[in-house]
Amino acid sequence: MNHMPLNITNFFLAMQAGPSGLELLRELFAEDAEYTEPFSGQTAPHKGRAAIIKAFNDSRSDAFDDAVITLSNVTLKENTITVGWTCISQAIPGGQGSGTNVFELADGKIASLKTTLDQG
């Protein structure tokens, strides 16, 4: 059984916390972290903690405050943690979505996060 590092667990808790989770997210990312995501339409990664927190803040809506995230398929390989997830929220078309987050850790912080959505 794989055990997820506490900072990755805290990432998902912060995501479910709504706007109050932004400060915890800020603490979890390295200053020079990168975040690649499919939500904003931006193809280049968000670079730097400030840009990442702005991306999370800009993507939030009041409807997402009801989000329930269920995790699955946790894989740990050295400093890489891959986590499958399903999110149920009124903010998501159809009320539910799923995907995968691949985290790279360095010095106890998230150095890189790549989020992909499941197709189909």
DSSP file with accessible surface (Angstrom, degrees, kcal/mol):
  #  RESIDUE AA STRUCTURE BP1 BP2  ACC     N-H-->O    O-->H-N    N-H-->O    O-->H-N    TCO  KAPPA ALPHA  PHI   PSI    X-CA   Y-CA   Z-CA
    1    1 A M              0   0  199      0, 0.0     2,-0.4     0, 0.0     0, 0.0   0.000 360.0 360.0 360.0 135.5    0.0    0.0    0.0
    2    2 A N        -     0   0   85     72,-0.2     2,-0.5     0, 0.0    72,-0.1  -0.737 360.0-149.2 -92.4 138.2    1.3    3.5   -0.9
    3    3 A H        -     0   0  138     -2,-0.4     3,-0.1    73,-0.0    72,-0.0  -0.937  15.2-131.8-110.3 124.7    1.0    6.3    1.6
    4    4 A M        -     0   0   42     -2,-0.5     5,-0.0     1,-0.1    72,-0.0  -0.501  28.1-107.6 -74.1 137.2    0.6    9.7    0.3
    5    5 A P    >>  -     0   0   37      0, 0.0     4,-2.1     0, 0.0     3,-0.9  -0.297  29.2-114.8 -60.8 150.1    2.9   12.4    1.7
    6    6 A L  H 3> S+     0   0  123      1,-0.3     4,-3.1     2,-0.2     5,-0.2   0.867 113.7  57.6 -57.3 -38.7    1.1   14.9    4.1
    7    7 A N  H 3> S+     0   0   24      1,-0.2     4,-1.4     2,-0.2    -1,-0.3   0.841 107.3  48.2 -67.3 -26.6    1.7   17.8    1.8
    8    8 A I  H <> S+     0   0    0     -3,-0.9     4,-1.8     2,-0.2    -1,-0.2   0.913 111.2  49.9 -77.0 -40.3   -0.2   16.1   -1.1
    9    9 A T  H  X S+     0   0   49     -4,-2.1     4,-2.1     1,-0.2    -2,-0.2   0.941 110.8  50.8 -57.8 -45.1   -3.0   15.2    1.3
   10   10 A N  H  X S+     0   0   41     -4,-3.1     4,-2.7     1,-0.2    -1,-0.2   0.837 102.8  60.5 -64.2 -31.7   -3.1   18.8    2.3
   11   11 A F  H  X S+     0   0    4     -4,-1.4     4,-2.1    -5,-0.2    -1,-0.2   0.955 108.2  43.1 -57.9 -49.6   -3.3   19.9   -1.3
   12   12 A F  H  X S+     0   0   10     -4,-1.8     4,-1.6     1,-0.2    -2,-0.2   0.874 113.0  52.2 -69.1 -34.7   -6.5   18.0   -1.8
   13   13 A L  H  X S+     0   0   92     -4,-2.1     4,-1.0     1,-0.2    -1,-0.2   0.924 109.7  49.8 -63.4 -42.7   -7.9   19.3    1.5
   14   14 A A  H  < S+     0   0    1     -4,-2.7     3,-0.5     1,-0.2     4,-0.4   0.886 106.6  55.7 -64.0 -37.0   -7.1   22.8    0.5
   15   15 A M  H >< S+     0   0   24     -4,-2.1     3,-0.7     1,-0.2    -1,-0.2   0.882 110.5  44.9 -62.5 -37.4   -8.8   22.3   -2.9
   16   16 A Q  H 3< S+     0   0   61     -4,-1.6    -1,-0.2     1,-0.2    -2,-0.2   0.660  98.8  74.0 -79.7 -14.6  -12.0   21.3   -1.1
   17   17 A A  T >< S-     0   0   45     -4,-1.0     3,-0.8    -3,-0.5    -1,-0.2   0.539  89.8-146.0 -78.8  -6.4  -11.8   24.2    1.4
   18   18 A G  G X   -     0   0    2     -3,-0.7     3,-2.4    -4,-0.4     4,-0.3  -0.384  63.8 -14.9  73.5-154.5  -12.8   26.8   -1.1
   19   19 A P  G >  S+     0   0   74      0, 0.0     3,-1.5     0, 0.0     4,-0.3   0.818 132.8  64.1 -56.4 -30.1  -11.4   30.3   -0.9
   20   20 A S  G <  S+     0   0   99     -3,-0.8     4,-0.4     1,-0.3     3,-0.4   0.693  93.8  63.9 -69.2 -14.1  -10.1   29.6    2.6
   21   21 A G  G <> S+     0   0    4     -3,-2.4     4,-2.4    -7,-0.3    -1,-0.3   0.587  77.5  86.5 -83.8  -8.7   -7.8   26.9    1.2
   22   22 A L  H <> S+     0   0   22     -3,-1.5     4,-2.4    -4,-0.3    -1,-0.2   0.877  85.8  52.4 -62.4 -38.5   -5.7   29.4   -0.9
   23   23 A E  H  > S+     0   0  100     -3,-0.4     4,-1.8    -4,-0.3    -1,-0.2   0.914 110.2  48.4 -66.0 -39.6   -3.3   30.2    1.9
   24   24 A L  H  > S+     0   0   52     -4,-0.4     4,-1.4     2,-0.2    -2,-0.2   0.930 110.2  52.2 -64.2 -42.5   -2.6   26.5    2.5
   25   25 A L  H >X S+     0   0    2     -4,-2.4     4,-1.2     1,-0.2     3,-0.6   0.929 106.5  54.3 -57.1 -44.1   -2.1   26.0   -1.2
   26   26 A R  H 3< S+     0   0   88     -4,-2.4     3,-0.4     1,-0.2    -1,-0.2   0.912 108.0  49.6 -56.7 -41.6    0.4   28.9   -1.2
   27   27 A E  H 3< S+     0   0  106     -4,-1.8    -1,-0.2     1,-0.2    -2,-0.2   0.780 106.6  56.4 -69.3 -26.2    2.4   27.2    1.6
   28   28 A L  H << S+     0   0   14     -4,-1.4    82,-3.0    -3,-0.6     2,-0.3   0.760  94.3  77.0 -80.1 -25.7    2.5   23.9   -0.2
   29   29 A F  E  < S-a  110   0A   0     -4,-1.2    82,-0.2    -3,-0.4    20,-0.1  -0.667  81.1-119.2 -92.6 142.5    4.2   25.2   -3.5
   30   30 A A  E >   -     0   0A  15     80,-2.6     3,-1.7    -2,-0.3    18,-0.1  -0.365  32.1-110.5 -67.2 154.2    7.9   26.0   -3.9
   31   31 A E  E 3  S+     0   0A 122      1,-0.3    18,-2.2    17,-0.1    19,-0.3   0.867 119.2  38.0 -56.6 -37.0    8.6   29.6   -4.9
   32   32 A D  E 3  S+     0   0A 129     16,-0.2    -1,-0.3    17,-0.1    79,-0.1   0.093  89.6 140.8-105.4  25.0    9.7   28.5   -8.4
   33   33 A A  E <   -     0   0A   0     -3,-1.7    15,-3.5    77,-0.1     2,-0.4  -0.112  40.8-140.9 -64.2 162.6    7.1   25.8   -8.9
   34   34 A E  E     -aB 112  47A  72     77,-1.6    79,-2.1    13,-0.2     2,-0.4  -0.975  10.8-165.6-127.0 144.8    5.3   25.1  -12.2
   35   35 A Y  E     -aB 113  46A   9     11,-2.1    11,-3.2    -2,-0.4     2,-0.5  -0.984   1.8-170.6-134.2 120.3    1.7   24.1  -12.7
   36   36 A T  E     +a  114   0A  45     77,-2.7    79,-2.8    -2,-0.4     7,-0.1  -0.948  20.4 164.1-110.6 127.0    0.3   22.7  -16.0
   37   37 A E        -     0   0   16     -2,-0.5     4,-0.2     5,-0.3    79,-0.1  -0.966  41.0-141.7-145.0 157.2   -3.5   22.4  -16.1
   38   38 A P  S    S+     0   0   58      0, 0.0    78,-0.1     0, 0.0    -1,-0.0   0.396  84.2  80.6 -97.3   2.1   -6.3   22.0  -18.7
   39   39 A F  S    S+     0   0  105      1,-0.2     0, 0.0     2,-0.1     0, 0.0   0.871  91.1  41.2 -83.6 -38.5   -8.9   24.3  -17.1
   40   40 A S  S    S-     0   0   73      2,-0.2    -1,-0.2    -3,-0.1     3,-0.1   0.621 100.2-119.7 -88.0 -15.2   -7.8   27.8  -18.2
   41   41 A G        +     0   0   65      1,-0.3     2,-0.4    -4,-0.2    -2,-0.1   0.389  69.0 137.0  87.9  -4.9   -6.9   27.0  -21.8
   42   42 A Q        -     0   0   88      1,-0.2    -5,-0.3    -5,-0.1    -1,-0.3  -0.634  38.5-165.6 -76.0 127.6   -3.4   28.2  -21.2
   43   43 A T        +     0   0  137     -2,-0.4    -1,-0.2    -3,-0.1    -2,-0.0   0.802  66.7  72.0 -88.1 -28.7   -0.9   25.8  -22.8
   44   44 A A  S    S-     0   0   55      1,-0.1    -7,-0.2    -8,-0.1     3,-0.0  -0.564  94.1-100.4 -83.7 151.1    2.2   26.9  -21.1
   45   45 A P        -     0   0   35      0, 0.0     2,-0.5     0, 0.0    -9,-0.2  -0.327  31.8-110.2 -66.7 152.2    2.7   26.1  -17.4
   46   46 A H  E     -B   35   0A  18    -11,-3.2   -11,-2.1    -4,-0.1     2,-0.5  -0.727  40.1-149.9 -76.3 129.3    2.0   28.7  -14.7
   47   47 A K  E     +B   34   0A 137     -2,-0.5     4,-0.3   -13,-0.2   -13,-0.2  -0.919  51.4  18.1-115.3 125.9    5.5   29.5  -13.4
   48   48 A G  S  > S-     0   0   17    -15,-3.5     4,-2.1    -2,-0.5   -16,-0.2   0.124  85.9 -88.5  97.1 147.4    6.1   30.6   -9.8
   49   49 A R  H  > S+     0   0   56    -18,-2.2     4,-2.7     1,-0.2     5,-0.3   0.901 124.0  52.8 -55.7 -45.1    4.0   30.3   -6.6
   50   50 A A  H  > S+     0   0   70    -19,-0.3     4,-2.3     1,-0.2    -1,-0.2   0.922 110.5  47.0 -61.3 -43.5    2.2   33.7   -7.2
   51   51 A A  H  > S+     0   0   37     -4,-0.3     4,-2.2     2,-0.2    -1,-0.2   0.875 112.3  51.1 -65.9 -36.7    1.1   32.7  -10.7
   52   52 A I  H  X S+     0   0    0     -4,-2.1     4,-2.4     2,-0.2    -2,-0.2   0.947 110.6  46.8 -66.4 -47.0    0.0   29.3   -9.5
   53   53 A I  H  X S+     0   0    7     -4,-2.7     4,-2.8     1,-0.2     5,-0.2   0.907 111.3  52.8 -64.3 -37.8   -2.1   30.7   -6.7
   54   54 A K  H  X S+     0   0  125     -4,-2.3     4,-3.2    -5,-0.3    -1,-0.2   0.928 108.2  51.1 -61.5 -42.4   -3.6   33.3   -9.2
   55   55 A A  H  X S+     0   0   14     -4,-2.2     4,-1.5     2,-0.2    -2,-0.2   0.923 112.2  45.9 -62.4 -43.4   -4.6   30.4  -11.5
   56   56 A F  H  X S+     0   0    2     -4,-2.4     4,-0.7     2,-0.2    -2,-0.2   0.939 115.3  47.0 -64.0 -44.7   -6.3   28.5   -8.7
   57   57 A N  H >< S+     0   0   82     -4,-2.8     3,-0.9     1,-0.2    -2,-0.2   0.919 111.7  50.1 -63.7 -44.0   -8.1   31.6   -7.5
   58   58 A D  H 3< S+     0   0  100     -4,-3.2    -1,-0.2     1,-0.2    -2,-0.2   0.785 109.1  52.7 -65.7 -27.6   -9.2   32.6  -11.0
   59   59 A S  H 3< S+     0   0   69     -4,-1.5    -1,-0.2    -5,-0.2    -2,-0.2   0.598  91.3  98.3 -85.8  -9.1  -10.6   29.1  -11.7
   60   60 A R    <<  +     0   0   33     -3,-0.9     2,-0.3    -4,-0.7     3,-0.0  -0.469  46.2 177.4 -81.4 148.7  -12.7   29.1   -8.6
   61   61 A S    >>  -     0   0   55     -2,-0.2     3,-1.2     1,-0.1     4,-0.5  -0.939  45.0-107.3-138.5 162.5  -16.4   29.9   -8.5
   62   62 A D  G >4 S+     0   0  140     -2,-0.3     3,-1.3     1,-0.3     4,-0.2   0.856 119.1  62.7 -57.9 -32.2  -18.9   29.8   -5.7
   63   63 A A  G >4 S+     0   0   36      1,-0.3     3,-1.0     2,-0.2    27,-0.6   0.801  95.5  59.6 -64.9 -26.3  -20.4   26.7   -7.2
   64   64 A F  G X4 S+     0   0   32     -3,-1.2     3,-2.3     1,-0.2    -1,-0.3   0.661  80.6  85.6 -77.7 -12.3  -17.1   24.9   -6.7
   65   65 A D  G << S+     0   0   69     -3,-1.3    -1,-0.2    -4,-0.5    -2,-0.2   0.676  84.1  58.8 -64.0 -13.8  -17.3   25.4   -2.9
   66   66 A D  G <  S+     0   0   63     -3,-1.0    -1,-0.3    -4,-0.2    -2,-0.1   0.367  80.2 141.8 -91.3   5.6  -19.4   22.2   -2.7
   67   67 A A    <   -     0   0    7     -3,-2.3     2,-0.5   -52,-0.1    22,-0.2  -0.148  32.8-168.8 -58.3 136.4  -16.6   20.1   -4.3
   68   68 A V  E     -C   88   0A  76     20,-2.0    20,-2.5     2,-0.0     2,-0.5  -0.994   8.2-163.0-123.2 119.6  -16.1   16.6   -3.0
   69   69 A I  E     -C   87   0A  23     -2,-0.5     2,-0.5    18,-0.2    18,-0.2  -0.920   3.5-166.2-110.3 125.5  -12.8   15.1   -4.2
   70   70 A T  E     -C   86   0A  81     16,-2.9    16,-2.3    -2,-0.5     2,-0.3  -0.937  13.2-146.1-110.2 132.0  -12.3   11.3   -4.0
   71   71 A L  E     +C   85   0A  57     -2,-0.5     2,-0.3    14,-0.2    14,-0.2  -0.704  23.3 162.1-101.4 151.2   -8.8   10.0   -4.5
   72   72 A S  E     +C   84   0A  51     12,-2.8    12,-2.4    -2,-0.3    -2,-0.0  -0.955  49.5  32.0-153.6 167.4   -7.7    6.7   -6.1
   73   73 A N  E     -     0   0A 132     -2,-0.3     2,-0.5    10,-0.2    11,-0.2   0.886  64.2-171.6  48.7  57.3   -4.6    5.0   -7.6
   74   74 A V  E     -     0   0A  34      9,-0.2     2,-0.4   -72,-0.1   -72,-0.2  -0.688   4.5-177.7 -81.4 124.5   -1.9    6.6   -5.6
   75   75 A T  E     -C   82   0A  74      7,-2.7     7,-2.9    -2,-0.5     2,-0.5  -0.995   8.5-165.6-126.7 128.8    1.5    5.8   -6.9
   76   76 A L  E     +C   81   0A  56     -2,-0.4     2,-0.3     5,-0.2     5,-0.2  -0.957  13.5 167.7-115.2 130.8    4.8    6.9   -5.3
   77   77 A K  E >   -C   80   0A 154      3,-2.7     3,-2.3    -2,-0.5     2,-0.2  -0.869  66.7 -62.3-143.2 102.2    8.1    6.7   -7.1
   78   78 A E  T 3  S-     0   0  182     -2,-0.3    -1,-0.1     1,-0.3     0, 0.0  -0.351 121.7 -12.3  55.6-117.4   10.9    8.6   -5.4
   79   79 A N  T 3  S+     0   0  100     -2,-0.2    26,-2.6    -3,-0.1     2,-0.5   0.221 118.7  94.9 -97.2  15.1    9.8   12.3   -5.5
   80   80 A T  E <   -CD  77 104A  36     -3,-2.3    -3,-2.7    24,-0.2     2,-0.5  -0.932  50.6-175.0-110.6 126.7    7.0   11.7   -7.9
   81   81 A I  E     -CD  76 103A   3     22,-2.4    22,-3.2    -2,-0.5     2,-0.5  -0.986   4.7-166.1-121.9 123.2    3.4   11.1   -6.6
   82   82 A T  E     -CD  75 102A  42     -7,-2.9    -7,-2.7    -2,-0.5     2,-0.4  -0.945   9.5-177.7-111.7 128.4    0.7   10.3   -9.1
   83   83 A V  E     - D   0 101A   0     18,-2.7    18,-2.6    -2,-0.5     2,-0.3  -0.986  17.0-149.8-132.6 122.8   -2.9   10.5   -7.8
   84   84 A G  E     -CD  72 100A   6    -12,-2.4   -12,-2.8    -2,-0.4     2,-0.3  -0.636  26.9-177.4 -81.9 148.5   -6.1    9.7   -9.6
   85   85 A W  E     -CD  71  99A  26     14,-2.5    14,-2.2    -2,-0.3     2,-0.4  -0.985  25.4-155.9-147.2 155.7   -9.1   11.7   -8.5
   86   86 A T  E     -CD  70  98A  41    -16,-2.3   -16,-2.9    -2,-0.3     2,-0.5  -0.996  16.1-161.0-128.4 134.9  -12.9   12.2   -9.1
   87   87 A C  E     -CD  69  97A   5     10,-3.2    10,-2.3    -2,-0.4     2,-0.5  -0.978   5.3-164.1-121.3 128.6  -14.5   15.5   -8.3
   88   88 A I  E     +CD  68  96A  83    -20,-2.5   -20,-2.0    -2,-0.5     2,-0.3  -0.959  32.7 135.8-109.5 123.1  -18.2   16.0   -7.7
   89   89 A S    >   -     0   0    3      6,-1.6     3,-1.4    -2,-0.5     6,-0.1  -0.952  61.7-123.9-164.2 147.9  -19.3   19.6   -7.9
   90   90 A Q  T 3  S+     0   0  157    -27,-0.6   -26,-0.2    -2,-0.3     5,-0.2   0.714 109.2  68.1 -65.6 -19.9  -22.1   21.8   -9.4
   91   91 A A  T 3  S+     0   0   40    -28,-0.5    -1,-0.3     4,-0.1   -27,-0.1   0.635  86.2  80.9 -76.3 -12.8  -19.3   23.8  -11.1
   92   92 A I  S X  S-     0   0   36     -3,-1.4     3,-3.2   -29,-0.1    -3,-0.1  -0.799  93.6-107.5 -98.3 131.1  -18.4   20.9  -13.4
   93   93 A P  G >  S+     0   0  123      0, 0.0     3,-0.7     0, 0.0    -2,-0.1  -0.339 111.4  14.9 -54.2 128.0  -20.4   20.2  -16.5
   94   94 A G  G 3  S-     0   0   88      1,-0.2    -4,-0.1    -4,-0.1    -3,-0.1   0.425 120.7 -93.2  82.7  -4.5  -22.5   17.1  -15.8
   95   95 A G  G <  S+     0   0   26     -3,-3.2    -6,-1.6    -5,-0.2     2,-0.3   0.405 101.9  62.9  82.6  -2.6  -21.7   17.5  -12.1
   96   96 A Q  E <   +D   88   0A 116     -3,-0.7     2,-0.3    -8,-0.2    -8,-0.2  -0.992  49.6 169.2-156.1 144.6  -18.6   15.2  -12.1
   97   97 A G  E     -D   87   0A  21    -10,-2.3   -10,-3.2    -2,-0.3     2,-0.3  -0.956  10.8-160.4-147.1 165.3  -15.1   15.0  -13.6
   98   98 A S  E     +D   86   0A  36     -2,-0.3    20,-2.8   -12,-0.2     2,-0.3  -0.972  20.7 133.9-146.8 160.4  -12.0   12.9  -13.1
   99   99 A G  E     -DE  85 117A   1    -14,-2.2   -14,-2.5    -2,-0.3     2,-0.4  -0.933  42.2 -86.5-175.5-161.4   -8.4   13.1  -13.9
  100  100 A T  E     -DE  84 116A  38     16,-2.3    16,-2.6    -2,-0.3     2,-0.5  -0.994  19.6-156.8-137.6 138.5   -4.8   12.6  -12.6
  101  101 A N  E     -DE  83 115A   6    -18,-2.6   -18,-2.7    -2,-0.4     2,-0.6  -0.975   5.5-162.9-113.1 132.2   -2.4   14.8  -10.8
  102  102 A V  E     -DE  82 114A  43     12,-2.4    12,-2.1    -2,-0.5     2,-0.4  -0.969  13.0-168.1-115.5 114.0    1.3   14.2  -11.1
  103  103 A F  E     -DE  81 113A   0    -22,-3.2   -22,-2.4    -2,-0.6     2,-0.5  -0.845  11.5-161.1-102.9 139.1    3.3   16.0   -8.3
  104  104 A E  E     -DE  80 112A  74      8,-2.6     7,-3.0    -2,-0.4     8,-1.6  -0.987  16.4-155.5-114.9 127.5    7.1   16.4   -8.2
  105  105 A L  E     + E   0 110A  24    -26,-2.6     2,-0.3    -2,-0.5     5,-0.2  -0.814  16.5 174.7-105.2 145.8    8.4   17.2   -4.7
  106  106 A A  E >  S- E   0 109A  43      3,-2.3     3,-2.0    -2,-0.3    -2,-0.0  -0.954  72.8 -10.4-147.7 127.4   11.6   19.0   -3.8
  107  107 A D  T 3  S-     0   0  170     -2,-0.3     3,-0.1     1,-0.3    -2,-0.0   0.850 128.1 -55.2  52.9  39.2   12.6   20.0   -0.3
  108  108 A G  T 3  S+     0   0   55      1,-0.2     2,-0.3   -78,-0.0    -1,-0.3   0.529 118.9 100.6  77.6   6.0    9.2   19.2    1.1
  109  109 A K  E <  S- E   0 106A  76     -3,-2.0    -3,-2.3   -80,-0.0     2,-0.7  -0.835  83.5 -99.6-120.2 160.3    7.4   21.5   -1.3
  110  110 A I  E     +aE  29 105A   0    -82,-3.0   -80,-2.6    -2,-0.3    -5,-0.2  -0.698  39.3 174.6 -77.9 115.8    5.4   20.9   -4.6
  111  111 A A  E     +     0   0A  29     -7,-3.0   -77,-1.6    -2,-0.7     2,-0.3   0.725  67.7  12.3 -92.8 -27.3    7.9   21.8   -7.3
  112  112 A S  E     -aE  34 104A  23     -8,-1.6    -8,-2.6   -79,-0.2     2,-0.4  -0.988  58.2-173.9-152.9 140.0    5.7   20.7  -10.2
  113  113 A L  E     -aE  35 103A   0    -79,-2.1   -77,-2.7    -2,-0.3     2,-0.5  -0.985   2.7-174.8-136.1 125.2    2.1   19.8  -10.7
  114  114 A K  E     -aE  36 102A 114    -12,-2.1   -12,-2.4    -2,-0.4     2,-0.5  -0.985   8.0-167.5-120.7 119.1    0.6   18.5  -13.9
  115  115 A T  E     + E   0 101A   8    -79,-2.8     2,-0.3    -2,-0.5   -14,-0.2  -0.912   6.8 179.7-107.9 131.5   -3.1   17.9  -14.0
  116  116 A T  E     - E   0 100A  78    -16,-2.6   -16,-2.3    -2,-0.5     2,-0.4  -0.944  20.1-133.0-126.2 151.7   -4.8   16.0  -16.8
  117  117 A L  E     - E   0  99A  65     -2,-0.3   -18,-0.3   -18,-0.2     2,-0.2  -0.817  23.5-114.6-101.5 144.5   -8.5   15.2  -17.3
  118  118 A D        -     0   0   89    -20,-2.8     2,-0.4    -2,-0.4   -20,-0.2  -0.514  30.9-136.3 -71.9 142.7   -9.9   11.8  -18.2
  119  119 A Q              0   0  171     -2,-0.2    -1,-0.0     1,-0.0   -20,-0.0  -0.857 360.0 360.0-102.6 138.2  -11.5   11.7  -21.6
  120  120 A G              0   0  127     -2,-0.4    -2,-0.1     0, 0.0    -1,-0.0   0.090 360.0 360.0 101.3 360.0  -14.8   10.0  -22.2
